[in-house]
C-alpha cells in the first residue's frame, strides 16, 4: 500500500499541468475580453471626421 505522500507525488504532475492549462485559458479569455473593451472604448471616443483621417493616414 502506497503512502499518502507517494499518492500525492504520483498525481502532482497531472494537477500542475491542469493548473497550467487553466491559467493559459484564463489569460487568453482576459486578452479577448480586453481587446473587445478597447475596441468599444475607441469606438465611443470617435469624433466626426476622425475615421476618415485614419483611413487617409494609413494609405
Steps between C-alpha positions, in 0.01 A plus 500: 500500500632840400531778750307823458822678406563253216144542371537878502834478319343272238219746426693824542616532134144452376364759740773750409437449127129553555566822693733619225238433232226672696727801554576529129131481414423773755774722355370446146143581601606815683700611194198448275270689737757776540536547125123519458480759777772706334315487167181621666688774684671616183171495311323705765766774483484551124450862402344592162762469230747302709430179310570666166827640632614156612402343169690766301795481739535122463510507117 
